[in-house]
């Protein structure tokens, strides 16, 4: 298993990672600023929520067609196009803020279009990693990407809040600069990121169906994506209930915010040790272990709803999560044919996040109907049930150690 130090000598991966770390940090600042600016303009929490919803709508609506596009066109150009659009869109918000002419319509439009840009960039980046990183280095590379997300989550909100306090438009201006940095680093990648061509180019609809069929016909993908979608739904509902209970108990925003810090620290530590775990456990066993590891940290929340209890729960829960994401994500990339990378990545991301918007609805309904203790207990039981789903799945449980990965392992399990 490649170490972080060894991977740092991979020029193309390093410049890609640095650029996207800066860009991700900028995006976290903007995601914090969107609802704050919208609420400051309108005085309506519902209007503020629409800005974040618009970003998710743009992302979700773009993912599946973007997967087809990524498998047809040069991935570097697509990533530069997406990052360049971020420069212009967030820059337009900064200019409007300086001129005192920011409107809700402008915010929603930018949120929608930047979400669409993220929908293109994500599959393109996943495909690019397959090109610039050897298969044996994929787990470490994805572990490093996990660390990037948690570092951005840890620093993005407080830095974004400080910038917002200076000027409402400042987080958007900094994010525009971060996308410019992304454009520059992408231009420094030396590897040819053009897609692998296979025969005559087919219709877009045919390509889209081919990607969906590849996922649907393989038990491993069917089980993992079903589990990922439902685990996202349940886990996010648990912590939405925990958040509402902290608010009901009168805890201040500063104390509640510390729970995010705890989650970030747990995720960073987990990302650091992820390659060690991936190298010592068969990937299937590690994935099942991670599924069960989601259960114990939430049990204390049945009785305690303090920021300390929630923070400790989030910290523990995030320790193994990066290893699971990196391990199974690297295996998915390794067993997917090169000409299907974009479509499979886009389909996987789309299905995994498809039910996440229902998490607040589920959590709020259970909390209002049965109370906090019963709501957490029911959702924790559901999390355990999902862990059983992976445990009994032979297609997941038998995924071998990374040194034994090969495309034929997955292709042989096709239904």
PyMOL commands that set and color helices and strands:
alter all, ss='L'
color gray80, all
select helices_A, chain A and resi 4-7+11-42+45-70+75-99+104-132+135-166+170-187+204-216+219-248+253-280+283-302+307-335+338-353+356-370+372-391+394-397+402-404+407-411
alter helices_A, ss='H'
color red, helices_A
deselect
rebuild
show_as cartoon
